[in-house]
Amino acid sequence: MRILWIILTLCVVGCSQPPAELTPTPTATAPKVSGAELLSRGLIAVDSGNVGEAADYALKLEKAEPDGRRATILRLQMAVLTRDDKAIVAHSRQLETSFPTDPEAVSARALVLAQVGGIDDALSLLDEQRQTDIIVCQKGFLLQHFKHDARGAIKQFDKALELNAGNARAYTYRGLARVDEGDLEGAKVDLDEAVALDPRSPTAFFVRATVDLDLEKRVEALADINECLKLAPEDALALEVRSDLLAENGDKVGARTDLEKIVRLNRDPESVKNAKQKLKGLK
């Protein structure tokens, strides 16, 4: 898993609409959470390895949206996480049959094709669709992370933003591509825009934190990692990054707390191994 996985699990969520408001209003009842937000939360749970929580969100989606589109997208990513090949095939076929041209559904299918080794098939699937900002953005993501073509990816993200200037995900992934191209300042500009457009995205905060670190802006990096963990409190990589920053600041108690949480969650073998090694160094 790790930095690629945190990106992979969140990249199927379309960003053509602004994020749902989650903070309670002054009225007695909290606002209804949208299907898009439920899917986003479910994918965050997948990223954290919490299949049970993701399943709860899938059930909520099924109740909230009878067509089952977003619930199936979430269950497809759950199947990838658990390496359930039969479920992967079943959910992919359901999306293909029921939602053959829906941008979010097609993007989810393309992502899974790429994850299981069919990157060329994934790109072909996207090329066959009407080129909405979601489809174009997904193509850029796949070019970047599976073809390692950052320059080609940036062209796709530029096109996605021409189609929809409010696509926060395109800004996030263009920022990542700019990092690959060595343009840290340009990446920071894109990620600032991504956070402004979608302040509920742990991915945007996490990626901006990594750029902050590359720019030697450790105070800003810690602030962004804290925001990321407010939204995705069980993400092992973000916990590990924060523990490193806290240790640098002399907060060994805080660093140890984050590392112990990684070990206790026990969801990502690589992160658990790293955490155990770092715990020994904090003694």
ROLO-176654 format. One record per residue (C-alpha): residue number from 1; x, y, z. Coordinates in Angstrom, 1 decimal. Layout:
! ROLO-176654
R num     px     py     pz
R NUM      X      Y      Z
...
//
This chain:
! ROLO-176654
R num     px     py     pz
R   1    0.0    0.0    0.0
R   2    1.1    3.4    1.0
R   3    1.6    6.7   -0.9
R   4    0.2    5.2   -4.1
R   5   -2.6    3.4   -2.3
R   6   -3.9    6.5   -0.5
R   7   -4.1    8.1   -4.0
R   8   -5.6    5.0   -5.6
R   9   -8.5    4.5   -3.3
R  10   -9.6    8.1   -3.5
R  11   -9.1    8.7   -7.2
R  12  -12.5    7.2   -8.2
R  13  -14.5   10.0   -6.6
R  14  -15.6   12.6   -9.1
R  15  -15.1   16.3   -8.2
R  16  -17.6   18.0  -10.4
R  17  -19.5   19.2   -7.4
R  18  -18.4   20.9   -4.2
R  19  -17.8   18.7   -1.1
R  20  -20.7   18.2    1.2
R  21  -20.8   20.3    4.4
R  22  -20.1   18.1    7.4
R  23  -20.1   20.5   10.3
R  24  -23.4   20.7   12.2
R  25  -25.6   23.7   11.5
R  26  -27.1   25.8   14.2
R  27  -30.4   23.9   13.7
R  28  -31.3   20.9   15.8
R  29  -30.6   18.4   13.0
R  30  -27.3   17.9   11.1
R  31  -27.4   18.2    7.3
R  32  -27.9   15.1    5.3
R  33  -24.7   13.6    4.1
R  34  -24.6   13.2    0.3
R  35  -23.9   10.0   -1.6
R  36  -20.6   11.5   -2.9
R  37  -19.5   12.2    0.7
R  38  -20.5    8.7    1.9
R  39  -18.4    7.2   -1.0
R  40  -15.5    9.4   -0.1
R  41  -15.6    8.4    3.6
R  42  -15.9    4.7    2.5
R  43  -12.8    5.0    0.3
R  44  -10.9    6.6    3.2
R  45  -11.9    3.6    5.3
R  46  -10.6    1.3    2.5
R  47   -7.3    3.2    2.4
R  48   -7.0    2.8    6.2
R  49   -7.6   -1.0    5.8
R  50  -10.8   -0.8    7.7
R  51  -13.0   -3.1    5.7
R  52  -15.7   -3.3    8.4
R  53  -16.2    0.5    8.4
R  54  -16.1    0.6    4.6
R  55  -18.8   -2.1    4.5
R  56  -20.9    0.1    6.8
R  57  -20.6    3.0    4.4
R  58  -21.6    0.6    1.5
R  59  -24.8   -0.3    3.4
R  60  -25.5    3.4    4.0
R  61  -25.0    4.1    0.3
R  62  -27.4    1.3   -0.7
R  63  -30.1    2.9    1.5
R  64  -29.4    6.4    0.4
R  65  -29.1    5.7   -3.3
R  66  -31.3    2.8   -4.6
R  67  -29.5    2.6   -8.0
R  68  -26.5    1.1   -6.2
R  69  -23.9    2.8   -8.3
R  70  -21.7    4.3   -5.6
R  71  -22.2    1.4   -3.3
R  72  -20.9   -0.9   -6.1
R  73  -17.9    1.4   -6.7
R  74  -17.0    1.2   -3.0
R  75  -17.5   -2.6   -2.9
R  76  -15.3   -2.9   -5.9
R  77  -12.4   -1.1   -4.2
R  78  -13.0   -3.2   -1.0
R  79  -12.7   -6.4   -3.2
R  80   -9.4   -5.1   -4.6
R  81   -8.1   -4.5   -1.0
R  82   -9.1   -8.0    0.1
R  83   -7.9   -9.5   -3.2
R  84  -11.3  -11.1   -3.8
R  85  -11.1  -11.9   -7.5
R  86  -14.7  -13.2   -7.8
R  87  -16.0  -10.0   -6.2
R  88  -13.8   -7.8   -8.4
R  89  -15.2   -9.5  -11.5
R  90  -18.8   -9.4  -10.2
R  91  -18.8   -5.7   -9.2
R  92  -17.0   -4.7  -12.4
R  93  -19.6   -6.4  -14.5
R  94  -22.4   -4.8  -12.5
R  95  -21.0   -1.4  -13.2
R  96  -20.4   -2.2  -16.9
R  97  -24.0   -3.5  -17.3
R  98  -25.9   -0.9  -15.2
R  99  -23.8    2.2  -15.7
R 100  -21.8    1.7  -18.9
R 101  -21.2    5.4  -19.6
R 102  -21.3    6.9  -16.1
R 103  -18.0    8.8  -15.6
R 104  -17.5    7.7  -12.0
R 105  -18.4    4.0  -12.7
R 106  -16.2    3.9  -15.8
R 107  -13.3    5.5  -13.9
R 108  -13.6    2.9  -11.2
R 109  -13.5    0.1  -13.7
R 110  -10.5    1.6  -15.4
R 111   -8.7    1.9  -12.1
R 112   -9.2   -1.7  -11.3
R 113   -8.1   -2.8  -14.8
R 114   -4.9   -0.8  -14.2
R 115   -4.4   -2.3  -10.7
R 116   -4.6   -5.8  -12.0
R 117   -2.2   -5.2  -14.7
R 118   -4.3   -4.1  -17.7
R 119   -3.2   -0.5  -18.0
R 120   -3.5   -0.4  -21.8
R 121   -7.0   -1.8  -21.5
R 122   -7.8    0.8  -18.9
R 123   -6.7    3.6  -21.0
R 124   -8.6    2.2  -24.0
R 125  -11.7    2.1  -21.9
R 126  -11.4    5.7  -21.0
R 127  -10.7    6.8  -24.6
R 128  -14.0    5.2  -25.6
R 129  -16.0    7.4  -23.3
R 130  -17.3   11.0  -23.7
R 131  -14.4   13.1  -22.5
R 132  -15.7   14.7  -19.3
R 133  -13.4   16.2  -16.8
R 134  -13.7   13.1  -14.6
R 135  -12.7   10.7  -17.4
R 136   -9.9   13.0  -18.6
R 137   -8.6   13.4  -15.1
R 138   -8.6    9.6  -14.5
R 139   -6.7    9.2  -17.8
R 140   -4.0   11.6  -16.5
R 141   -3.8    9.7  -13.2
R 142   -3.3    6.4  -14.9
R 143   -0.7    7.8  -17.3
R 144    1.2    9.3  -14.3
R 145    1.1    6.3  -11.9
R 146    1.1    3.3  -14.2
R 147    2.9    4.6  -17.3
R 148    5.2    7.0  -15.4
R 149    4.4    9.7  -17.9
R 150    4.2   12.9  -15.8
R 151    4.3   15.2  -18.7
R 152    1.5   13.5  -20.6
R 153   -0.5   13.4  -17.3
R 154   -0.1   17.1  -16.9
R 155   -1.6   17.7  -20.3
R 156   -4.6   15.6  -19.3
R 157   -5.0   17.5  -16.0
R 158   -4.8   20.8  -17.9
R 159   -7.6   19.6  -20.2
R 160   -9.7   18.4  -17.2
R 161   -9.4   21.8  -15.7
R 162  -10.4   23.5  -18.9
R 163  -13.6   21.4  -18.8
R 164  -14.2   22.0  -15.1
R 165  -12.1   24.6  -13.2
R 166  -13.6   23.3  -10.0
R 167  -12.1   19.8  -10.2
R 168  -10.1   19.6   -7.0
R 169   -8.8   16.2   -7.8
R 170   -7.2   17.4  -11.1
R 171   -5.3   20.1   -9.1
R 172   -4.2   17.5   -6.6
R 173   -2.9   15.1   -9.2
R 174   -1.4   17.8  -11.4
R 175    0.5   18.8   -8.2
R 176    1.8   15.3   -7.9
R 177    2.9   15.3  -11.5
R 178    4.7   18.6  -11.1
R 179    6.6   17.0   -8.2
R 180    7.7   14.2  -10.6
R 181    8.8   16.9  -13.0
R 182   10.8   18.7  -10.2
R 183    8.5   21.7  -10.1
R 184    7.9   22.0   -6.4
R 185    6.7   25.6   -6.4
R 186    4.2   24.8   -9.1
R 187    3.0   21.8   -7.2
R 188    2.5   23.9   -4.1
R 189    0.3   26.3   -6.1
R 190   -1.8   23.4   -7.4
R 191   -2.2   21.8   -4.0
R 192   -3.2   25.1   -2.4
R 193   -6.0   25.3   -5.0
R 194   -7.0   21.7   -4.3
R 195   -7.3   22.3   -0.6
R 196   -9.3   25.5   -1.2
R 197  -11.7   23.7   -3.5
R 198  -12.1   20.6   -1.3
R 199  -11.1   21.1    2.3
R 200  -12.5   17.6    3.1
R 201   -9.9   15.8    1.1
R 202   -7.3   14.0    3.2
R 203   -5.4   13.2    0.0
R 204   -4.9   16.9   -0.9
R 205   -3.6   17.7    2.6
R 206   -1.3   14.7    2.6
R 207    0.2   15.4   -0.8
R 208    0.7   19.1    0.2
R 209    2.5   18.0    3.3
R 210    4.9   15.9    1.3
R 211    5.6   19.0   -0.9
R 212    6.0   21.1    2.2
R 213    8.6   18.7    3.5
R 214   10.5   18.8    0.1
R 215   10.4   22.6    0.4
R 216   11.8   22.4    4.0
R 217    8.6   23.9    5.4
R 218    8.2   21.6    8.3
R 219    5.7   23.7   10.3
R 220    3.4   23.8    7.3
R 221    3.9   20.1    6.7
R 222    2.9   19.3   10.3
R 223   -0.2   21.4   10.0
R 224   -1.3   19.6    6.8
R 225   -0.6   16.2    8.2
R 226   -2.7   17.1   11.2
R 227   -5.6   18.1    8.9
R 228   -5.2   14.9    6.9
R 229   -5.4   12.8   10.1
R 230   -8.5   14.7   11.3
R 231  -10.2   13.4    8.1
R 232   -8.5   10.0    7.9
R 233   -7.4    9.3   11.5
R 234   -6.3    5.7   10.9
R 235   -4.1    6.3    7.8
R 236   -0.8    4.6    8.7
R 237    1.4    6.6    6.4
R 238    0.1    9.9    7.6
R 239    0.6    8.7   11.2
R 240    4.2    7.7   10.4
R 241    5.0   11.0    8.8
R 242    3.5   12.9   11.7
R 243    5.5   10.8   14.2
R 244    8.7   11.7   12.3
R 245    7.9   15.4   12.5
R 246    6.9   15.2   16.2
R 247   10.2   13.4   17.0
R 248   12.1   16.1   15.2
R 249   10.4   18.7   17.3
R 250   11.3   16.8   20.5
R 251    7.8   15.5   21.2
R 252    8.8   11.9   21.8
R 253    5.5   11.2   23.6
R 254    3.4   12.3   20.6
R 255    5.7   10.4   18.2
R 256    5.4    7.3   20.2
R 257    1.6    7.6   20.4
R 258    1.3    7.7   16.6
R 259    3.7    4.8   16.1
R 260    1.9    2.7   18.7
R 261   -1.4    3.4   16.9
R 262    0.1    2.1   13.7
R 263    1.2   -1.1   15.4
R 264   -2.2   -1.5   17.2
R 265   -4.2   -1.0   14.0
R 266   -1.9   -3.6   12.3
R 267   -3.3   -3.0    8.8
R 268   -0.2   -2.5    6.6
R 269    2.7   -4.8    7.2
R 270    5.3   -2.3    5.9
R 271    4.1    0.5    8.1
R 272    3.9   -1.8   11.1
R 273    7.5   -2.9   10.5
R 274    8.7    0.7   10.2
R 275    6.8    1.7   13.3
R 276    8.3   -1.0   15.4
R 277   11.8   -0.1   14.3
R 278   11.2    3.6   15.0
R 279    9.7    2.8   18.4
R 280   13.0    1.1   19.4
R 281   14.8    4.3   18.4
R 282   12.6    6.4   20.7
R 283   13.6    4.5   23.8
//
